[in-house]
Amino acid sequence: MQVQSTTEFNYRIGISPVTAAGKPAPIQPDSVVITATGGGSFIIEGDGKILLQSEAIAGMTAYQISADADLGEGVETISDVIDYTYTDPKATSLGLQDLGAVAKP
């Protein structure tokens, strides 16, 4: 998965595990593990949500999100990768200001 924003924002993603046929499937509770390459960080918010945090400067962070799909005592790791690109913000408005009337000379 690839996501992007400017450095003024973070990016929230959701985790909803599914089977090969696309049907909802459980994973081991509290088994989500995230590793990242790059300077971004993350917060596991709970309820299947993760907040990816951009850096203050433009860049890219790759997150590998893994979990245990074996509901028994074994471990069967499933994982996905998210590439989060964040760019410098650009002007979107001229910010016109009312400076008031000026007397004629």
N, C-alpha and C positions, 0 to 999 in steps of 0.2 A: 504494500500500500504506500502511496506517496501523498503527502499533504504539504500545504504551504501557507504561510501568512507573512506579515511583516514582523519586525522585531517589537512592535507595539502590542502584539498579541501572543497568547499561548494557544494551544490546540487541544481540545478535549476529544477523546476517543472512547468508544464503548467496546466491551468484550461480550460476545454472545456466541459461545461455542455451538457448533453444529456438526451433524454426522456427514458422511460422504454424500448422502442424499439431500442435505440441506435442512434436516430437521433438528430442533433444539436438542442439545446433549449436555449433561452435567460434567463438571471437572471437579477434581479434589478441592475442597474449600481451602482458601488461603495458599494455593499452590502457585499463584502467578509470580513469575520472576522476570525482572526487566534488566537487560544490560544495554549500555549505550556506548557508541563511539561518536565522538564529537563533544562539543561544549555544552549542549543542552542538558536539562535535568528533567525530572518527572515527579509527580505525586500520585500514588495509588489512592484514589478517593473512596473506594468501596463501591458496592452495588454495580460492579462491572464497569466502572469508569476510571480512566487514567488521564491526568492532565499533563500534557507534554509542554515543557517550558522552553521558550526560545532564549537565546543569548541576547545581550544588549547590542551586539554587532551582527551583521549579516553572516550567515553560515548554514551548515547542515549537520543534523545529528541523526544517526541511524539507531533505532531502538529494536532490540530483539525481545519479543514478549513470549514467554514460555509458560506452560502449565502442565499439570499431571492429569491425563485423561483416564488413568486406571483408578477406578473407585475402590479397589481392594488394597492389599498391602504392597503390591508391585508398583512400579513406576513406568508409565508410558508417556514420554514427553512429546507434546505437540507445540509448535511455535510458528510465529509469523514475524515479519520484519516491516517496520514502518520507517520510511525516509522522510524526515521533516526538514523542509527547506524554509528558511526565514530570510527575508530581504529587508534592506533599508526602506523605511516609509518614504513616499513621495507626497508632494503637496497635492491636495485635492480641492483646495479653495484658496482664493486670493486673500481672504481675511479682510475685506474692505471695512473701513472704519468711518463712522460719521464724526468728523473733526469740527463740525459747526460752521456757521456762516462767517465770512471774513469781510470786513468793511472795505469798501472801494477807496482807493487813494484820492 
